[in-house]
Amino acid sequence: VALLQGLFDDCVGTASLRSGIQSRLDEQAKLQSEKWAAARERAKEERERKAEERERKAAEKAKEGEAAAEDGEGANGSDGEGAGKEEDVRPPDELPEEVRIFRGDPCDRKALLAHRKKVSDMDAELTKRRIEWDRRHRETAMREA
């Protein structure tokens, strides 16, 4: 039986057949892994694009809010002393949660650092506005006293 199996393997070329099948399987595995890598790359790019879009929209909203606050301050100053101070509202102590939280890909260090920088800058601006408000409020209180 072993002799017949050996002769059959030699005639049919089982080793070459097996190596051919194995090479085809290796090729298919390589193509499949390339497809998955490309799909992962496209998904990563899409996540980055969406994160940048969200950051851009948040920055636009923040700029609109700052512009509205600046317009309000300008209007208060031009209306006169009494009317401007009554409507003067103290800026909040901290940024809204939707601005502070990073919603991008946590593995994207560059986007995370950019978000942290943006939040830090916005927080510094808010602190500056709050300090300016406190100063104006103290000055008004000192004049009235």
C-alpha positions as CSV (number, residue, x, y, z in Angstrom):
1,V,0.0,0.0,0.0
2,A,2.8,2.4,0.9
3,L,4.6,1.5,-2.4
4,L,1.4,2.2,-4.4
5,Q,0.8,5.5,-2.6
6,G,4.4,6.6,-3.3
7,L,4.1,5.7,-7.0
8,F,0.8,7.5,-7.2
9,D,2.3,10.6,-5.6
10,D,5.2,10.6,-8.0
11,C,2.9,10.2,-11.1
12,V,0.4,12.8,-10.1
13,G,2.9,15.2,-8.7
14,T,1.2,15.8,-5.4
15,A,4.0,17.9,-3.9
16,S,3.9,20.3,-6.9
17,L,0.1,20.3,-6.7
18,R,0.2,21.1,-3.0
19,S,2.7,23.9,-3.5
20,G,0.6,25.4,-6.3
21,I,-2.5,25.4,-4.1
22,Q,-0.5,26.8,-1.2
23,S,0.8,29.7,-3.4
24,R,-2.7,30.5,-4.5
25,L,-3.9,30.5,-0.9
26,D,-1.0,32.8,0.1
27,E,-1.9,35.2,-2.8
28,Q,-5.5,35.3,-1.8
29,A,-4.5,36.0,1.9
30,K,-2.2,38.8,0.8
31,L,-4.9,40.4,-1.4
32,Q,-7.4,40.1,1.4
33,S,-5.1,41.7,3.9
34,E,-4.4,44.5,1.4
35,K,-8.1,45.1,1.0
36,W,-8.6,45.2,4.8
37,A,-5.7,47.6,5.2
38,A,-7.1,49.9,2.5
39,A,-10.6,49.7,4.2
40,R,-9.1,50.6,7.6
41,E,-7.1,53.5,6.1
42,R,-10.3,54.8,4.4
43,A,-12.2,54.5,7.7
44,K,-9.4,56.3,9.6
45,E,-9.4,59.1,7.0
46,E,-13.2,59.4,7.3
47,R,-12.9,59.6,11.1
48,E,-10.2,62.3,10.8
49,R,-12.3,64.3,8.3
50,K,-15.4,64.1,10.5
51,A,-13.4,65.1,13.6
52,E,-11.9,68.1,11.7
53,E,-15.4,69.0,10.6
54,R,-16.8,68.9,14.1
55,E,-13.8,70.9,15.4
56,R,-14.3,73.5,12.6
57,K,-18.0,73.8,13.5
58,A,-17.3,74.1,17.2
59,A,-14.7,76.8,16.4
60,E,-17.2,78.6,14.2
61,K,-19.8,78.4,17.0
62,A,-17.3,79.7,19.5
63,K,-16.3,82.6,17.2
64,E,-20.0,83.4,16.6
65,G,-20.5,83.4,20.4
66,E,-17.5,85.7,20.9
67,A,-18.6,88.0,18.1
68,A,-22.0,88.2,19.6
69,A,-20.5,88.9,23.0
70,E,-18.2,91.6,21.5
71,D,-21.2,93.1,19.6
72,G,-23.1,93.1,22.9
73,E,-20.2,94.8,24.7
74,G,-19.9,97.4,21.9
75,A,-23.6,98.1,22.0
76,N,-23.5,98.4,25.8
77,G,-20.7,100.9,25.7
78,S,-22.4,103.0,23.1
79,D,-25.8,103.0,24.9
80,G,-24.5,104.9,27.9
81,E,-23.4,104.2,31.4
82,G,-26.5,103.0,33.1
83,A,-28.1,100.9,30.3
84,G,-24.9,99.1,29.5
85,K,-24.1,98.0,33.0
86,E,-27.6,96.6,33.7
87,E,-27.4,94.1,30.9
88,D,-23.8,93.3,31.4
89,V,-23.7,89.5,32.2
90,R,-20.7,87.8,33.7
91,P,-19.0,85.3,31.3
92,P,-19.4,81.6,32.5
93,D,-16.7,80.0,34.6
94,E,-16.0,77.2,32.2
95,L,-16.5,76.2,28.6
96,P,-19.6,74.2,27.6
97,E,-19.1,70.4,27.8
98,E,-19.7,69.9,24.0
99,V,-16.7,72.1,23.3
100,R,-14.4,70.6,26.0
101,I,-14.9,66.9,25.1
102,F,-12.8,65.5,22.2
103,R,-15.1,63.4,20.0
104,G,-12.5,62.4,17.4
105,D,-10.4,59.2,17.1
106,P,-8.6,58.7,20.4
107,C,-5.7,57.1,18.6
108,D,-5.2,60.2,16.5
109,R,-2.7,62.0,18.7
110,K,-2.3,65.0,16.3
111,A,-6.0,65.8,16.3
112,L,-6.2,65.2,20.1
113,L,-3.4,67.7,20.7
114,A,-4.9,70.2,18.3
115,H,-8.2,69.9,20.2
116,R,-6.5,70.4,23.6
117,K,-4.7,73.5,22.2
118,K,-8.0,74.9,20.9
119,V,-9.8,74.3,24.2
120,S,-6.9,75.8,26.1
121,D,-7.0,78.9,23.9
122,M,-10.7,79.3,24.2
123,D,-10.5,78.8,28.0
124,A,-7.8,81.5,28.2
125,E,-10.0,83.9,26.2
126,L,-12.9,83.1,28.4
127,T,-10.8,83.8,31.5
128,K,-9.6,87.1,30.0
129,R,-13.2,88.1,29.4
130,R,-14.2,87.1,32.9
131,I,-11.3,89.1,34.4
132,E,-12.2,92.1,32.3
133,W,-15.8,91.8,33.4
134,D,-14.8,91.6,37.1
135,R,-12.6,94.7,36.7
136,R,-15.4,96.7,35.1
137,H,-17.8,95.5,37.8
138,R,-15.4,96.5,40.6
139,E,-14.9,99.9,39.0
140,T,-18.6,100.5,38.8
141,A,-19.1,99.5,42.4
142,M,-16.3,101.8,43.5
143,R,-17.8,104.7,41.5
144,E,-21.2,104.1,43.0
145,A,-19.9,103.8,46.6
